Amino acid sequence: MAQILQAMLPFVGVTGRVLLGLYFLIPGISKIVGFGGTAQYMATHGVPFVSVLLPITILVQIGGGAALLVGWQTRAVAVILAGMTLVISVFMHDFWNVYEGLTQQHETQNFIKNLAIMAGLLTLAAGPAVQSLSLDSAAKDGKV
């Protein structure tokens, strides 16, 4: 079984990287198409400097998503996208506030989902280092 899993690692890694890339690329493009609506949504959540931050967000999402798709500067891009996801979560999915037309449950779900996306990005950034300090690594080294 371990040999099968070992053989699958490159495919699994590329699949995860591509899916995370698409997760940012597609919303980045949709923010261009729905620029006005996105700007209003950001303003509703009290995001400052929307006219500056929205174009930056679009560039980071499209550029970062494309970089993950092709595997360019994967670790650095994953860390940048994880940081951006944290900022977006705090400002845009602030479940501790209630806004007209949005439910606390919906924002809580989005906040938790973004934590999972951040986890995937940080794991991607760690690369092979994800094995360190793990039971798998200790078992491989004969320590368990």
PEHU-V232787 format. One record per pair of residues at least 4 apart in sequence whose C-alpha atoms are under 6 Angstrom apart, sorted by the first residue. I is the first residue (numbers start at 1). J is the second residue. D is the distance in Angstrom with one decimal. If there is no record, write none. Layout:
i->{I/I}
j->{J/J}
d->{D/D}
//
This chain:
i->{9/11/17/18/21/21/21/22/22/24/24/25/25/25/28/28/28/30/31/42/43/45/49/50/53/57/58/59/60/61/64/67/67/68/73/74/75/78/78/81/82/82/85/88/89/89/90/93/93/95/95/95/104/126/131/135/138/138/139/139}
j->{13/15/68/69/65/68/69/26/65/61/65/61/62/65/58/61/62/34/35/47/47/92/53/54/57/61/62/63/64/65/77/71/72/74/77/78/125/121/125/85/118/121/89/92/93/111/94/107/111/104/107/108/108/130/137/139/143/144/143/144}
d->{5.9/6.0/5.9/4.7/3.9/4.8/5.1/5.8/6.0/4.9/4.9/5.6/4.5/4.5/4.8/5.0/5.1/5.9/5.1/5.4/5.4/6.0/6.0/5.5/6.0/6.0/6.0/5.6/5.4/5.6/5.9/5.8/4.9/5.8/6.0/5.9/4.0/5.0/5.5/6.0/4.9/5.9/6.0/5.4/4.9/5.5/5.5/4.9/5.4/5.1/4.9/5.1/6.0/5.7/5.8/6.0/4.9/5.7/5.6/4.9}
//
